[in-house]
Amino acid sequence: MESALQLAAGDAALTDAVRRARKLLHRRALVAAAASVVPVPGLDWAVDAALLSKLIPEVNAVFGLTPAQLDQLDPHKRDQVQKAVALVGSVLIGKFITKDLVLRAAKTVGMRLTTQQAAKYVPLAGQAVSAFMGYTAIRYLGEEHLRDCVRVAKSAQLLLPAPVGAVTTVAKRRFGFGRPSSAP
């Protein structure tokens, strides 16, 4: 199976979006791993659900696929995106992310999460296994979502939004903001 980066190959904007989304994904997966080490029953599940409910909309935003971003498209382009979403089969693109959607996505890695719960009670080695499984579960779900976003963006020929800091940086360079003044 191709990774999101391989799917984006040949499109610089899409490749950049995948890299930015992966940074978000990596950070969230590390938090999930840290939460998995704590031997409190159900804490990691709650943390994973909270992380996913924030991560998925952030990834959607990187690709221009949040409900608000899709509402700003002209009707023809919005229809193209909706057809691409249906073709990919994603329930997480262009939707408001609810607890039900997160739980449905988490069911795909349910067995890993159950094993993770049991493993955390074995001192040291079990906690390491639990942390690894927490990281990989979030990473797996995030990568799946990234692939879906890339497929939709490519299929609908969607123009991706500029990175959040990019406009500000260009404006600073162009208009001289942030440069040291030569006046005393």
VOGU-3710 file (C-alpha; in Angstrom, 3 decimals, decimal comma):
1> mesalqlaag> 0,000/0,000/0,000  1,335/3,428/-0,949  2,042/5,992/1,733  0,480/9,445/1,620  3,828/10,876/0,509  4,052/8,407/-2,370  0,487/9,255/-3,416  1,393/12,959/-3,423  4,554/12,459/-5,509  4,850/14,911/-8,372
11> daaltdavrr> 2,726/17,607/-6,734  4,861/19,961/-4,619  1,922/21,573/-2,777  0,426/18,194/-1,925  3,796/16,825/-0,784  4,274/19,873/1,445  0,775/19,413/2,898  1,516/15,752/3,676  4,734/16,711/5,456  2,980/19,383/7,539
21> arkllhrral> 0,159/16,987/8,435  2,660/14,277/9,388  4,314/16,666/11,849  0,928/17,163/13,516  0,339/13,418/13,474  3,738/12,619/14,981  3,210/15,073/17,863  -0,230/13,668/18,669  1,036/10,085/18,492  3,796/10,919/20,993
31> vaaaasvvpv> 1,186/12,296/23,404  -0,836/9,102/22,945  2,270/7,040/23,738  2,897/9,037/26,914  -0,724/8,594/28,027  -0,501/4,862/27,366  2,248/4,443/29,952  0,051/5,669/32,807  -1,565/2,594/34,421  -5,021/4,166/34,826
41> pgldwavdaa> -7,737/2,074/33,160  -9,364/3,881/30,251  -7,160/6,993/30,419  -5,394/6,175/27,157  -8,729/5,559/25,396  -9,978/8,974/26,501  -6,728/10,638/25,470  -6,754/8,844/22,102  -10,329/9,961/21,427  -9,497/13,554/22,378
51> llsklipevn> -6,350/13,519/20,244  -8,190/12,139/17,227  -11,036/14,615/17,595  -8,473/17,436/17,334  -6,065/15,816/14,859  -8,580/14,932/12,153  -9,935/18,482/11,716  -6,362/19,848/11,733  -5,361/17,438/8,964  -8,534/18,287/7,048
61> avfgltpaql> -7,627/21,987/7,333  -4,156/21,386/5,888  -5,800/19,894/2,792  -8,656/22,429/2,590  -11,223/19,797/3,532  -12,955/21,207/6,622  -16,681/21,936/6,358  -15,983/25,707/6,460  -13,354/25,476/3,714  -15,629/23,353/1,540
71> dqldphkrdq> -18,484/25,840/2,004  -16,271/28,542/0,476  -15,779/26,583/-2,768  -17,909/27,245/-5,803  -20,764/24,700/-6,138  -19,145/22,806/-9,031  -15,853/22,317/-7,147  -17,734/21,375/-3,952  -19,597/18,668/-5,916  -16,278/17,372/-7,257
81> vqkavalvgs> -14,913/17,129/-3,729  -18,051/15,364/-2,436  -17,829/12,821/-5,277  -14,154/12,251/-4,500  -14,967/11,771/-0,787  -17,647/9,227/-1,700  -15,232/7,440/-4,042  -12,551/7,239/-1,342  -15,135/6,158/1,230  -13,990/8,428/4,034
91> vligkfitkd> -16,414/9,415/6,777  -13,943/11,900/8,285  -13,446/14,362/5,414  -15,618/17,456/5,213  -17,586/16,530/8,324  -17,787/17,963/11,797  -15,892/15,424/13,887  -18,072/13,898/16,574  -17,391/11,333/19,275  -19,303/8,764/17,198
101> lvlraaktvg> -17,061/9,314/14,165  -13,917/9,015/16,296  -15,186/5,784/17,878  -16,014/4,363/14,454  -12,474/5,129/13,278  -10,971/3,678/16,465  -12,780/0,366/15,930  -10,362/-0,338/13,088  -7,572/-0,693/15,653  -9,714/-2,053/18,483
111> mrlttqqaak> -7,748/-5,257/19,046  -4,500/-3,337/19,405  -6,088/-1,047/21,963  -7,460/-3,988/23,984  -4,015/-5,623/24,033  -2,554/-2,268/25,007  -4,866/-2,091/28,052  -3,753/-5,530/29,228  -0,059/-4,920/28,558  0,215/-1,785/30,679
121> yvplagqavs> -0,141/-3,801/33,915  3,091/-5,718/33,299  5,830/-3,622/34,929  8,250/-1,811/32,592  8,085/-4,101/29,534  4,295/-3,955/29,488  4,308/-0,197/29,772  6,799/0,047/26,908  4,584/-2,214/24,775  1,552/-0,142/25,742
131> afmgytairy> 3,321/3,114/24,772  4,425/1,617/21,450  0,918/0,408/20,709  -0,585/3,775/21,659  1,800/5,515/19,297  1,208/3,097/16,426  -2,581/3,124/16,808  -2,782/6,916/16,439  -0,124/6,858/13,734  -2,032/4,193/11,777
141> lgeehlrdcv> -5,355/6,036/11,962  -3,663/9,308/11,035  -1,839/7,787/8,051  -5,076/6,256/6,784  -6,757/9,637/7,011  -3,794/11,336/5,316  -4,017/8,904/2,394  -7,743/9,603/2,081  -7,130/13,369/2,086  -4,458/13,066/-0,620
151> rvaksaqlll> -6,730/10,904/-2,783  -9,599/13,382/-2,452  -7,392/16,418/-3,127  -5,895/14,759/-6,224  -9,176/13,407/-7,531  -11,003/16,736/-7,124  -7,956/18,728/-8,295  -8,344/20,843/-5,193  -6,136/23,881/-4,669  -4,632/23,549/-1,211
161> papvgavttv> -4,701/26,443/1,243  -1,427/28,207/1,961  0,364/27,171/5,150  -0,720/29,321/8,080  2,600/31,161/8,514  3,457/31,391/4,807  1,335/34,429/3,989  2,719/36,348/6,926  6,322/35,505/6,004  5,822/36,541/2,364
171> akrrfgfgrp> 4,183/39,807/3,451  7,055/40,526/5,815  9,614/40,014/3,052  7,664/41,901/0,442  6,731/44,934/2,518  9,771/45,051/4,790  8,007/44,181/8,043  10,263/42,760/10,696  13,481/44,153/9,199  15,684/46,204/11,469
181> ssap> 15,292/49,880/10,847  18,323/51,896/9,645  17,002/55,025/11,349  18,397/55,820/14,829
//
